[in-house]
């Protein structure tokens, strides 16, 4: 069975999580989005997501 979710979906979910964490931390949405993609944020987002969401520990089942 083929998955209906692709890599782009994973990236979008990671971005949404990371941006929402910035907003929860007190940034307004515009600043949060800018800061997320500024510098290397767009390049390290999967690693950042795994670290923040799962404390960097992801196990295989």
PyMOL commands that set and color helices and strands:
alter all, ss='L'
color gray80, all
select helices_A, chain A and resi 7-24+29-37+45-54
alter helices_A, ss='H'
color red, helices_A
deselect
rebuild
show_as cartoon
